[in-house]
Amino acid sequence: MVVGEKRKRYIAFVIEEGETDRREMIGAIRSEFSREEYEEIKPWLTVFEGDKGIVRCKHTGKERAIDILNRIKVGGGRVQTITTSGTIKKAKERLFDHG
């Protein structure tokens, strides 16, 4: 195992002017990532509540994951990433403190 191979990033996002359910959000994420990107970046919806959520991904794919997430349109709105963190605890704090 390479050192740092298991490092994760947590990307917090909101759905601006829309709301959806977890299943639809997972479907939107899967459809936006190509198969190769999905295997390489390993995005995973860890937290989701109506119009806010957190996606976990490999640290090496963070920038690409942010680009892809910001393109997603779902639930009558579009995804807007708001912060990235190395811990889910900090991502949750920032997400739920965000208006």
Steps between C-alpha positions, in 0.01 A plus 500: 500500500625846409508756781199733474311265270200494733477877548151630437346839440150602595329746266198681645236630260157656483236471230415857409130561436411134513457197718515128434529166673807287565425250222466768234820670619695173483365445147607851397851444636533164324379640168740798503816302577635284218566138594876566509458812715266316735754219547792740545339768719257272689234762581260397776202693634560478876253760632184627334208703633261653245714772349837441672751221486857379523683289244809303603770440240866412467726797569665470159165551325371790708528772232339285231222397740427867578484583128260215435280570804463865398356386163222289652142620458251313716169559678427821310829659607872466458775379729736761644799377698577712805802349675744211507651341807721211600253398773129438484455676834634830367307463173175452697573804718559718196201358311246547775638843600460609137175695448 
